[in-house]
Every structure is written in structure tokens, then in C-alpha cells.
């Protein structure tokens, strides 16, 4: 999605690739769960997050949306995010010790933190957010290891394609300026990528490509 930020205000001024070392290792957090509380509606989920969370919880996408997720409009696009609860606005997957119950299946934003992503020339660069995590004396770790995602390059390509698909859909909605068109885009987006269950025994990325093709055919008109 579109965000205007000054990288020098929030980072150490460096950009990193998957194989670069970055000072982000929090030593297993040692019981700290600050980044799992008070995040509002900022933990926006992509289709792979829903696929992974379904695997980790045994719940269907529909059940997840009915229990621990909420929908919100992000720049004209309706997307799900984690529904925080209680006085501390805690993640619904925190246990009583402040540890993640679905750590192996956690969302991409959680994997990334305290790193952020930038999209330039159809490439992803990572930056270290220096004001977000309260843990001192972080250790160095390779970005790819920190993300802890199998087939990191394939995952990164998916993130790129999802990002630019949303931008393309936004562009079409801005061109048309029709309420019904915007409603149709959002309904199909939610149905294809979030509500329709993914097959656990099939490659997720292949399923994503099939669904991306369907929505692109339906709504994206290239010049």
C-alpha cells in the first residue's frame, strides 16, 4: 500500500537485503511482548498469513474472521487485521506468559518486526526501525534467517506481487470512481484471497497465482 515516510526519521539509515546482517535479534524476546500489544489495527494480514494461521489453529478463514480478526478499509481496499483485546490491546494469540501460541504460523508483519519493508523498482529492501522495539543490545542476524520463512525468495516475490496487485486495484478504483465497482472489487478480493479456504496439500504460491489471475482478468485493465 502507499505510505510516505522519511527513512532517516525511523531507521538507522541503511537498507538491507535478504542476505545482509542486521541488528534485529531480540534474544528470543525473553518474555517481552511489547510489540504484541497496543498496535491498533496495524497488523494487516496478507493471503499467506490467513493460509498459515488456518494451518496453525485448525480454523477456517471464515472462523478466523468471526473470532480473532477484523476487517478495515485501507486506502479503499478492505483487508483483515488482528483484533486486539483487553485493556492492553493484546494479540489474541498471546498466552498467559506473553508468548505467541502460533509462533510457527505467525503473520508476516510479526516475522518482520522490528524491520520494515520498502518497495522500489519492483524490489524489496528492508530497514531497521529504531524507535519501535524497547529491547536493548540487539544481536546481529541475517534478514533471511530473521524472517524464518521457507523459500525466502519465493516468499519475497509473493509479497511484491501482492503489494502491486493492491496498487493496481486501487488505481482502477480511482479511475472508475463508482461505488458499485469498488464494492465488487472488495467483495471478490475478500472471497478469493481470504474467505475461500486454501488447499493444505497444494503449494500456496500456485493457488495465489490462480486467484490473482482471476481478479486481474475481472478488474485490472492495462493500457
KOLSE-975985 format. One record per residue (C-alpha): residue number from 0; x, z, y. Coordinates in pm, whole numbers. Example, Ala and Ser with C-alpha at 12.3 -4.5 7.8 and 13.67 -1.06 7.14 Angstrom:
2
i,c1,c3,c2
0,1230,780,-450 .
1,1367,714,-106 .
//
This chain:
223
i,c1,c3,c2
0,0,0,0 .
1,107,-37,362 .
2,299,251,518 .
3,509,253,833 .
4,787,512,812 .
5,1131,561,961 .
6,1353,613,659 .
7,1605,807,867 .
8,1347,1073,955 .
9,1263,1167,598 .
10,1567,1082,384 .
11,1943,1114,355 .
12,1968,763,499 .
13,2062,597,171 .
14,1875,359,-58 .
15,1918,376,-436 .
16,1866,150,-736 .
17,1778,243,-1092 .
18,2140,288,-1194 .
19,2253,486,-889 .
20,2318,858,-889 .
21,2104,1067,-654 .
22,2095,1440,-579 .
23,1740,1500,-709 .
24,1783,1713,-1022 .
25,1598,2044,-974 .
26,1738,2208,-1290 .
27,1400,2188,-1469 .
28,1240,2346,-1158 .
29,1297,2696,-1305 .
30,932,2788,-1279 .
31,878,2643,-930 .
32,560,2440,-894 .
33,550,2388,-517 .
34,519,2011,-550 .
35,215,2059,-778 .
36,15,2244,-513 .
37,-130,2163,-174 .
38,-74,1788,-200 .
39,-428,1697,-96 .
40,-532,1350,-211 .
41,-178,1210,-206 .
42,-127,1188,-585 .
43,-279,840,-613 .
44,-282,703,-966 .
45,-198,355,-1089 .
46,-334,196,-1412 .
47,-38,308,-1623 .
48,-95,667,-1509 .
49,-450,652,-1645 .
50,-328,499,-1971 .
51,-67,773,-2014 .
52,-300,1056,-1915 .
53,-558,934,-2164 .
54,-293,942,-2437 .
55,-176,1288,-2333 .
56,-518,1451,-2302 .
57,-723,1261,-2559 .
58,-981,1195,-2287 .
59,-1120,855,-2199 .
60,-1063,722,-1845 .
61,-1429,796,-1772 .
62,-1387,1157,-1889 .
63,-1077,1197,-1672 .
64,-1267,1072,-1368 .
65,-1551,1314,-1442 .
66,-1324,1618,-1475 .
67,-981,1617,-1312 .
68,-973,1307,-1090 .
69,-1148,1195,-774 .
70,-1198,859,-603 .
71,-1086,796,-248 .
72,-1062,494,-18 .
73,-702,395,58 .
74,-686,120,320 .
75,-1011,-34,199 .
76,-930,-1,-174 .
77,-1098,267,-386 .
78,-837,441,-603 .
79,-832,762,-812 .
80,-616,1062,-735 .
81,-564,1404,-891 .
82,-834,1656,-799 .
83,-661,1975,-692 .
84,-835,2307,-744 .
85,-846,2666,-622 .
86,-707,2840,-316 .
87,-360,2697,-373 .
88,-495,2346,-441 .
89,-318,2339,-776 .
90,-288,2038,-1002 .
91,-549,2063,-1281 .
92,-274,2022,-1541 .
93,-72,2329,-1444 .
94,-73,2612,-1696 .
95,-73,2984,-1609 .
96,309,2982,-1587 .
97,305,2698,-1335 .
98,428,2441,-1586 .
99,284,2095,-1647 .
100,70,2067,-1959 .
101,106,1688,-1973 .
102,470,1659,-1861 .
103,549,1380,-2108 .
104,248,1185,-1977 .
105,269,1284,-1609 .
106,184,1033,-1332 .
107,443,808,-1174 .
108,440,989,-839 .
109,521,1314,-1020 .
110,807,1143,-1203 .
111,940,1005,-878 .
112,936,1325,-667 .
113,1141,1412,-462 .
114,1227,1043,-443 .
115,1018,786,-261 .
116,988,409,-301 .
117,1036,121,-58 .
118,925,-237,-120 .
119,1144,-509,30 .
120,1166,-876,-65 .
121,978,-811,-390 .
122,1228,-544,-491 .
123,1205,-166,-512 .
124,1455,67,-351 .
125,1443,445,-383 .
126,1517,708,-120 .
127,1561,1086,-137 .
128,1302,1283,59 .
129,1500,1566,212 .
130,1215,1777,352 .
131,982,1790,52 .
132,1138,1993,-230 .
133,1237,2356,-149 .
134,1487,2382,-436 .
135,1846,2423,-305 .
136,2164,2279,-456 .
137,2011,1992,-650 .
138,2227,1820,-909 .
139,2309,1452,-932 .
140,2114,1238,-1177 .
141,2075,865,-1236 .
142,1750,735,-1086 .
143,1653,572,-1415 .
144,1701,898,-1604 .
145,1508,1093,-1341 .
146,1204,863,-1375 .
147,1215,920,-1750 .
148,1019,605,-1833 .
149,1095,385,-2136 .
150,1198,31,-2041 .
151,1257,124,-1677 .
152,1299,-235,-1554 .
153,968,-338,-1710 .
154,802,-35,-1554 .
155,953,-121,-1217 .
156,822,-478,-1247 .
157,475,-340,-1318 .
158,495,-115,-1008 .
159,591,-418,-798 .
160,309,-634,-934 .
161,51,-359,-885 .
162,169,-296,-529 .
163,149,-662,-430 .
164,-180,-715,-613 .
165,-337,-443,-398 .
166,-190,-602,-85 .
167,-329,-941,-185 .
168,-674,-791,-242 .
169,-656,-614,94 .
170,-568,-944,263 .
171,-868,-1117,106 .
172,-1098,-834,212 .
173,-967,-851,569 .
174,-1021,-1228,577 .
175,-1377,-1211,449 .
176,-1496,-901,635 .
177,-1805,-889,413 .
178,-1939,-560,279 .
179,-2061,-716,-45 .
180,-1726,-884,-109 .
181,-1541,-557,-55 .
182,-1783,-378,-286 .
183,-1737,-646,-555 .
184,-1357,-624,-531 .
185,-1357,-246,-565 .
186,-1608,-239,-849 .
187,-1410,-491,-1055 .
188,-1081,-319,-972 .
189,-1212,17,-1092 .
190,-1371,-131,-1403 .
191,-1075,-343,-1512 .
192,-785,-112,-1436 .
193,-930,239,-1455 .
194,-1260,269,-1639 .
195,-1211,22,-1923 .
196,-1003,205,-2189 .
197,-664,65,-2283 .
198,-582,-1,-2647 .
199,-326,257,-2759 .
200,-183,28,-3028 .
201,-119,-261,-2787 .
202,151,-299,-2524 .
203,20,-158,-2195 .
204,200,-414,-1981 .
205,43,-706,-2168 .
206,-301,-553,-2116 .
207,-223,-508,-1747 .
208,-126,-875,-1714 .
209,-453,-983,-1878 .
210,-656,-771,-1638 .
211,-450,-878,-1339 .
212,-519,-1242,-1427 .
213,-894,-1176,-1435 .
214,-914,-1013,-1093 .
215,-676,-1266,-939 .
216,-894,-1551,-1065 .
217,-1202,-1381,-927 .
218,-1088,-1286,-577 .
219,-741,-1397,-470 .
220,-734,-1736,-300 .
221,-382,-1861,-237 .
222,-316,-2109,46 .
//
